[in-house]
Amino acid sequence: MKFIKHLIILVIAVTSFVSCGDTSSKNKQQETAAFYCPMKCEGEKTYPKKGSCPICKMDLIPVKSATSKILADAAISETSIFNLTSTWNTEEGKSIQLEALKGKTLVMVMIYTTCQSACPRLVADMRSIEAKIPKNISDKITYVMISIDPETDTPKRLKEFAIENYMDGEQWTFLQGTNSSVREFANVLAVKYKQISPLDFSHSNIISVFNPKGELVHQQEGLGVDNKETIANIIKTSK
């Protein structure tokens, strides 16, 4: 009996030792892969100790810090247009909020489709800007045309206008809101407009550039003006 008792104790002791060994091994495995290179020189490779990347020599970043940075980057500032909760209709008949445009540089202008004077020139300016953007960043930019005449500019009419003006690609988005949401957004852009007849408006001629977080970074005012500065800001914001 004593022999069996001692044998049981021995087995328990060995099992406990193995378990502790496994736990220690697991802990060591968890401790590895704690740092990574912010430039991802070696892809998703991680490193067990704090230090510098062997390729680019930049300081390695803790995995937890990286997660925190991602969360911080996803945050919306008080000045972001993505705080606006109004609903808009696209030329494709979809209902969205402005936050649906998050993640890309936004080039925005307010027009209306029955305009015969300023708006055609604004449309030409937007197409000129789009044509001058390097192809390698073109997919990081969305060009947004917001109607100041939501009564006339239905999604169907906006779609027709997009096709007529060769602006029917994925990089172009047309929005129809309500009178109140259009007025609210015009205030954000500092665009002034006034209806002077059933199908005619007087309005500011401003093209605005927003970063992927929805923060205003640049405005171009006027018609047919030199757009070099606007393009430079779009490229800078899109990199």
C-alpha positions as a Markdown table, in Angstrom:
| # | Residue | x | y | z |
|---|---|---|---|---|
| 1 | Met | 0.0 | 0.0 | 0.0 |
| 2 | Lys | 2.8 | 2.4 | 0.9 |
| 3 | Phe | 4.5 | 1.6 | -2.4 |
| 4 | Ile | 1.2 | 2.4 | -4.3 |
| 5 | Lys | 0.8 | 5.6 | -2.3 |
| 6 | His | 4.4 | 6.7 | -3.0 |
| 7 | Leu | 3.8 | 5.9 | -6.7 |
| 8 | Ile | 0.7 | 8.0 | -6.9 |
| 9 | Ile | 2.5 | 10.9 | -5.3 |
| 10 | Leu | 5.3 | 10.5 | -7.7 |
| 11 | Val | 2.9 | 10.5 | -10.7 |
| 12 | Ile | 1.2 | 13.7 | -9.5 |
| 13 | Ala | 4.5 | 15.4 | -9.0 |
| 14 | Val | 5.7 | 14.5 | -12.4 |
| 15 | Thr | 2.4 | 15.6 | -14.0 |
| 16 | Ser | 2.6 | 18.9 | -12.1 |
| 17 | Phe | 6.1 | 19.4 | -13.3 |
| 18 | Val | 5.1 | 18.8 | -16.9 |
| 19 | Ser | 2.1 | 21.1 | -16.6 |
| 20 | Cys | 4.3 | 23.9 | -15.3 |
| 21 | Gly | 6.7 | 23.2 | -18.1 |
| 22 | Asp | 3.9 | 23.5 | -20.6 |
| 23 | Thr | 2.7 | 26.7 | -19.0 |
| 24 | Ser | 6.2 | 28.2 | -19.1 |
| 25 | Ser | 6.5 | 27.1 | -22.7 |
| 26 | Lys | 3.2 | 28.7 | -23.6 |
| 27 | Asn | 4.2 | 31.9 | -21.7 |
| 28 | Lys | 7.4 | 32.0 | -23.7 |
| 29 | Gln | 5.5 | 31.6 | -26.9 |
| 30 | Gln | 3.1 | 34.4 | -25.9 |
| 31 | Glu | 6.1 | 36.6 | -25.1 |
| 32 | Thr | 7.4 | 36.2 | -28.6 |
| 33 | Ala | 6.0 | 38.2 | -31.5 |
| 34 | Ala | 5.6 | 41.2 | -29.3 |
| 35 | Phe | 7.2 | 43.8 | -31.6 |
| 36 | Tyr | 7.0 | 44.6 | -35.3 |
| 37 | Cys | 8.5 | 47.0 | -37.8 |
| 38 | Pro | 6.2 | 49.9 | -38.7 |
| 39 | Met | 7.4 | 49.8 | -42.3 |
| 40 | Lys | 6.8 | 46.0 | -42.4 |
| 41 | Cys | 10.2 | 45.4 | -44.1 |
| 42 | Glu | 9.8 | 41.7 | -43.5 |
| 43 | Gly | 6.1 | 41.5 | -44.0 |
| 44 | Glu | 4.2 | 40.5 | -40.9 |
| 45 | Lys | 7.3 | 39.2 | -39.1 |
| 46 | Thr | 7.4 | 40.0 | -35.4 |
| 47 | Tyr | 10.3 | 40.1 | -32.9 |
| 48 | Pro | 10.6 | 39.0 | -29.3 |
| 49 | Lys | 12.5 | 42.0 | -28.0 |
| 50 | Lys | 12.4 | 45.7 | -28.2 |
| 51 | Gly | 14.9 | 47.2 | -30.6 |
| 52 | Ser | 15.4 | 48.3 | -34.2 |
| 53 | Cys | 14.3 | 46.8 | -37.5 |
| 54 | Pro | 17.3 | 44.9 | -39.0 |
| 55 | Ile | 16.4 | 46.3 | -42.4 |
| 56 | Cys | 15.4 | 49.9 | -42.1 |
| 57 | Lys | 16.7 | 50.5 | -38.5 |
| 58 | Met | 13.4 | 52.1 | -37.4 |
| 59 | Asp | 12.3 | 51.4 | -33.8 |
| 60 | Leu | 10.1 | 48.3 | -33.4 |
| 61 | Ile | 6.6 | 49.0 | -32.2 |
| 62 | Pro | 4.8 | 46.9 | -29.5 |
| 63 | Val | 1.9 | 45.0 | -30.9 |
| 64 | Lys | -0.4 | 46.6 | -28.3 |
| 65 | Ser | 0.7 | 50.0 | -29.3 |
| 66 | Ala | 0.0 | 49.2 | -32.9 |
| 67 | Thr | -3.5 | 48.2 | -32.0 |
| 68 | Ser | -4.0 | 51.5 | -30.0 |
| 69 | Lys | -2.7 | 53.4 | -33.0 |
| 70 | Ile | -5.2 | 51.8 | -35.3 |
| 71 | Leu | -8.0 | 52.7 | -32.9 |
| 72 | Ala | -6.7 | 56.2 | -32.6 |
| 73 | Asp | -6.5 | 56.5 | -36.4 |
| 74 | Ala | -10.1 | 55.3 | -36.7 |
| 75 | Ala | -11.3 | 58.0 | -34.3 |
| 76 | Ile | -13.3 | 61.0 | -35.7 |
| 77 | Ser | -12.3 | 64.5 | -34.6 |
| 78 | Glu | -14.7 | 67.2 | -33.7 |
| 79 | Thr | -14.1 | 69.0 | -37.0 |
| 80 | Ser | -14.8 | 65.9 | -39.2 |
| 81 | Ile | -17.7 | 66.0 | -41.6 |
| 82 | Phe | -18.4 | 62.4 | -40.6 |
| 83 | Asn | -20.0 | 63.7 | -37.4 |
| 84 | Leu | -23.0 | 64.8 | -39.5 |
| 85 | Thr | -25.7 | 62.3 | -39.3 |
| 86 | Ser | -27.9 | 63.4 | -42.2 |
| 87 | Thr | -28.9 | 60.8 | -44.9 |
| 88 | Trp | -28.1 | 61.3 | -48.5 |
| 89 | Asn | -29.2 | 59.5 | -51.7 |
| 90 | Thr | -26.5 | 58.7 | -54.3 |
| 91 | Glu | -27.0 | 58.7 | -58.1 |
| 92 | Glu | -27.2 | 54.9 | -57.8 |
| 93 | Gly | -30.3 | 55.2 | -55.6 |
| 94 | Lys | -28.5 | 54.2 | -52.4 |
| 95 | Ser | -29.0 | 55.9 | -49.0 |
| 96 | Ile | -25.8 | 56.7 | -47.1 |
| 97 | Gln | -24.4 | 58.9 | -44.5 |
| 98 | Leu | -21.2 | 60.9 | -45.1 |
| 99 | Glu | -19.2 | 58.5 | -42.9 |
| 100 | Ala | -19.7 | 55.9 | -45.7 |
| 101 | Leu | -17.1 | 58.0 | -47.6 |
| 102 | Lys | -14.5 | 57.6 | -44.8 |
| 103 | Gly | -11.1 | 56.3 | -45.7 |
| 104 | Lys | -10.5 | 58.2 | -48.9 |
| 105 | Thr | -9.4 | 61.7 | -49.8 |
| 106 | Leu | -12.6 | 63.6 | -50.7 |
| 107 | Val | -12.8 | 66.4 | -53.3 |
| 108 | Met | -16.2 | 68.0 | -53.0 |
| 109 | Val | -18.2 | 70.7 | -54.8 |
| 110 | Met | -21.8 | 71.9 | -54.6 |
| 111 | Ile | -23.6 | 72.3 | -57.9 |
| 112 | Tyr | -27.0 | 71.8 | -59.5 |
| 113 | Thr | -27.8 | 70.2 | -62.8 |
| 114 | Thr | -29.9 | 72.9 | -64.4 |
| 115 | Cys | -27.2 | 75.5 | -63.9 |
| 116 | Gln | -26.2 | 77.1 | -67.2 |
| 117 | Ser | -23.3 | 79.3 | -66.1 |
| 118 | Ala | -21.0 | 78.6 | -63.2 |
| 119 | Cys | -21.7 | 74.8 | -62.6 |
| 120 | Pro | -20.5 | 73.7 | -66.1 |
| 121 | Arg | -17.2 | 75.4 | -65.3 |
| 122 | Leu | -17.0 | 73.8 | -61.9 |
| 123 | Val | -17.6 | 70.4 | -63.5 |
| 124 | Ala | -14.8 | 71.1 | -65.9 |
| 125 | Asp | -12.5 | 72.1 | -63.0 |
| 126 | Met | -13.3 | 68.9 | -61.2 |
| 127 | Arg | -12.6 | 66.8 | -64.3 |
| 128 | Ser | -9.4 | 68.8 | -64.9 |
| 129 | Ile | -8.3 | 68.0 | -61.3 |
| 130 | Glu | -9.2 | 64.3 | -61.6 |
| 131 | Ala | -7.2 | 64.0 | -64.9 |
| 132 | Lys | -4.0 | 65.4 | -63.3 |
| 133 | Ile | -3.9 | 63.0 | -60.4 |
| 134 | Pro | -1.2 | 60.2 | -60.6 |
| 135 | Lys | -2.7 | 56.9 | -61.5 |
| 136 | Asn | -1.0 | 55.1 | -58.6 |
| 137 | Ile | -3.2 | 57.0 | -56.1 |
| 138 | Ser | -6.4 | 57.5 | -58.1 |
| 139 | Asp | -8.1 | 54.7 | -56.2 |
| 140 | Lys | -7.6 | 56.6 | -52.9 |
| 141 | Ile | -9.7 | 59.6 | -54.0 |
| 142 | Thr | -13.5 | 60.1 | -54.3 |
| 143 | Tyr | -14.9 | 63.1 | -56.2 |
| 144 | Val | -18.2 | 64.2 | -54.6 |
| 145 | Met | -20.8 | 66.4 | -56.3 |
| 146 | Ile | -23.5 | 67.6 | -54.0 |
| 147 | Ser | -26.7 | 69.1 | -55.4 |
| 148 | Ile | -28.0 | 72.4 | -53.9 |
| 149 | Asp | -31.4 | 71.7 | -55.6 |
| 150 | Pro | -32.6 | 68.4 | -54.1 |
| 151 | Glu | -36.1 | 69.0 | -55.4 |
| 152 | Thr | -35.0 | 68.8 | -59.1 |
| 153 | Asp | -31.9 | 66.7 | -58.7 |
| 154 | Thr | -33.3 | 63.3 | -58.0 |
| 155 | Pro | -31.0 | 60.3 | -58.0 |
| 156 | Lys | -32.3 | 59.5 | -61.5 |
| 157 | Arg | -31.5 | 63.0 | -62.7 |
| 158 | Leu | -28.0 | 62.9 | -61.1 |
| 159 | Lys | -27.3 | 59.6 | -62.8 |
| 160 | Glu | -28.2 | 61.1 | -66.1 |
| 161 | Phe | -26.0 | 64.1 | -65.4 |
| 162 | Ala | -23.1 | 61.9 | -64.5 |
| 163 | Ile | -23.3 | 60.0 | -67.8 |
| 164 | Glu | -23.8 | 63.2 | -69.8 |
| 165 | Asn | -20.6 | 64.7 | -68.3 |
| 166 | Tyr | -18.5 | 61.5 | -68.4 |
| 167 | Met | -18.4 | 61.3 | -64.6 |
| 168 | Asp | -20.0 | 57.9 | -64.2 |
| 169 | Gly | -16.9 | 56.0 | -63.0 |
| 170 | Glu | -16.5 | 54.6 | -59.5 |
| 171 | Gln | -14.4 | 57.6 | -58.4 |
| 172 | Trp | -17.4 | 59.9 | -58.8 |
| 173 | Thr | -20.3 | 60.2 | -56.3 |
| 174 | Phe | -23.3 | 62.4 | -56.6 |
| 175 | Leu | -25.5 | 63.2 | -53.6 |
| 176 | Gln | -29.0 | 64.4 | -53.1 |
| 177 | Gly | -30.0 | 65.5 | -49.6 |
| 178 | Thr | -32.9 | 67.4 | -48.1 |
| 179 | Asn | -33.1 | 71.2 | -48.0 |
| 180 | Ser | -32.0 | 71.2 | -44.4 |
| 181 | Ser | -29.1 | 68.8 | -44.9 |
| 182 | Val | -27.9 | 70.7 | -47.9 |
| 183 | Arg | -28.0 | 73.9 | -46.0 |
| 184 | Glu | -26.2 | 72.4 | -43.1 |
| 185 | Phe | -23.4 | 71.0 | -45.3 |
| 186 | Ala | -23.1 | 74.3 | -47.2 |
| 187 | Asn | -22.4 | 76.0 | -43.9 |
| 188 | Val | -19.6 | 73.5 | -43.2 |
| 189 | Leu | -18.0 | 74.3 | -46.6 |
| 190 | Ala | -18.7 | 78.1 | -46.3 |
| 191 | Val | -20.7 | 77.8 | -49.5 |
| 192 | Lys | -23.4 | 80.5 | -49.9 |
| 193 | Tyr | -26.3 | 79.9 | -52.2 |
| 194 | Lys | -29.7 | 81.4 | -52.8 |
| 195 | Gln | -32.6 | 80.4 | -55.0 |
| 196 | Ile | -33.4 | 83.2 | -57.4 |
| 197 | Ser | -36.0 | 81.4 | -59.6 |
| 198 | Pro | -37.6 | 77.9 | -59.7 |
| 199 | Leu | -34.6 | 76.4 | -61.5 |
| 200 | Asp | -31.8 | 78.9 | -60.9 |
| 201 | Phe | -29.5 | 79.6 | -57.9 |
| 202 | Ser | -26.7 | 82.0 | -57.2 |
| 203 | His | -23.9 | 80.3 | -55.3 |
| 204 | Ser | -20.3 | 80.3 | -54.2 |
| 205 | Asn | -17.8 | 78.4 | -56.4 |
| 206 | Ile | -15.7 | 76.5 | -54.0 |
| 207 | Ile | -13.9 | 73.1 | -54.4 |
| 208 | Ser | -13.0 | 71.5 | -51.0 |
| 209 | Val | -10.5 | 68.8 | -50.2 |
| 210 | Phe | -11.0 | 66.6 | -47.1 |
| 211 | Asn | -8.5 | 64.0 | -45.7 |
| 212 | Pro | -9.7 | 60.4 | -45.1 |
| 213 | Lys | -10.8 | 61.4 | -41.6 |
| 214 | Gly | -13.2 | 64.0 | -43.0 |
| 215 | Glu | -11.2 | 67.0 | -42.0 |
| 216 | Leu | -11.0 | 70.0 | -44.3 |
| 217 | Val | -7.4 | 70.5 | -45.6 |
| 218 | His | -7.8 | 72.9 | -48.6 |
| 219 | Gln | -10.3 | 75.0 | -50.6 |
| 220 | Gln | -10.1 | 76.4 | -54.1 |
| 221 | Glu | -12.3 | 79.3 | -54.8 |
| 222 | Gly | -13.2 | 80.7 | -58.2 |
| 223 | Leu | -13.8 | 79.3 | -61.8 |
| 224 | Gly | -11.0 | 78.1 | -64.1 |
| 225 | Val | -8.3 | 79.0 | -61.5 |
| 226 | Asp | -4.8 | 77.5 | -61.4 |
| 227 | Asn | -5.4 | 74.2 | -59.6 |
| 228 | Lys | -1.8 | 73.3 | -58.9 |
| 229 | Glu | -2.1 | 73.9 | -55.1 |
| 230 | Thr | -5.4 | 71.9 | -55.0 |
| 231 | Ile | -3.8 | 68.9 | -56.8 |
| 232 | Ala | -0.7 | 69.1 | -54.5 |
| 233 | Asn | -2.9 | 68.9 | -51.4 |
| 234 | Ile | -4.9 | 66.0 | -52.9 |
| 235 | Ile | -1.7 | 64.1 | -53.6 |
| 236 | Lys | -0.2 | 64.9 | -50.2 |
| 237 | Thr | -3.4 | 63.8 | -48.4 |
| 238 | Ser | -3.7 | 60.6 | -50.4 |
| 239 | Lys | -0.2 | 59.2 | -49.7 |
